Amino acid sequence: ILISAVDVLLHKHIDLRLIHINGSKNCVADALSRFHNAAAEAYAPGIQINQFQP
């Protein structure tokens, strides 16, 4: 899947840029990364959180 995605990005000349945002400035992502789902729901009411099942 990753190789196919990269092929599309290269073919379409799409550049991706990633930046780090501190958890204090991105409270929902910080809560989710720590599995604090209740806190994430408090920060973003209506958020839908689904567990990944491979």
C-alpha positions as CSV (number, residue, x, y, z in Angstrom):
1,I,0.0,0.0,0.0
2,L,2.8,2.4,0.9
3,I,4.7,1.8,-2.3
4,S,1.5,2.4,-4.3
5,A,0.8,5.6,-2.4
6,V,4.3,6.9,-3.0
7,D,4.0,6.0,-6.7
8,V,0.8,8.2,-7.0
9,L,2.5,11.1,-5.1
10,L,5.5,11.0,-7.4
11,H,3.4,10.7,-10.6
12,K,1.2,13.6,-9.6
13,H,4.2,15.7,-8.4
14,I,2.7,16.0,-4.9
15,D,5.0,17.1,-2.1
16,L,4.1,16.3,1.6
17,R,5.5,18.3,4.4
18,L,5.3,17.4,8.1
19,I,5.7,19.6,11.0
20,H,5.7,18.8,14.7
21,I,3.0,20.6,16.8
22,N,3.6,20.4,20.6
23,G,0.9,18.5,22.5
24,S,0.1,21.7,24.5
25,K,-1.0,23.3,21.2
26,N,-2.7,20.2,19.8
27,C,-4.6,18.8,22.8
28,V,-6.8,16.4,20.9
29,A,-3.9,14.6,19.1
30,D,-2.0,14.6,22.4
31,A,-4.9,12.9,24.3
32,L,-5.5,10.4,21.5
33,S,-1.8,9.4,21.3
34,R,-1.9,8.7,25.1
35,F,-5.2,6.7,24.7
36,H,-7.0,9.4,26.9
37,N,-10.2,9.1,24.8
38,A,-12.4,10.8,27.4
39,A,-10.1,13.9,27.3
40,A,-10.2,13.9,23.5
41,E,-14.0,13.8,23.6
42,A,-14.0,16.7,26.1
43,Y,-11.7,18.8,23.8
44,A,-13.7,17.9,20.6
45,P,-17.3,17.1,21.4
46,G,-18.8,14.9,18.7
47,I,-15.4,13.3,17.7
48,Q,-15.8,9.7,16.6
49,I,-13.1,7.5,18.0
50,N,-12.8,4.0,16.5
51,Q,-10.4,1.3,17.6
52,F,-8.2,-0.1,14.8
53,Q,-8.6,-3.8,14.2
54,P,-6.0,-5.2,11.7
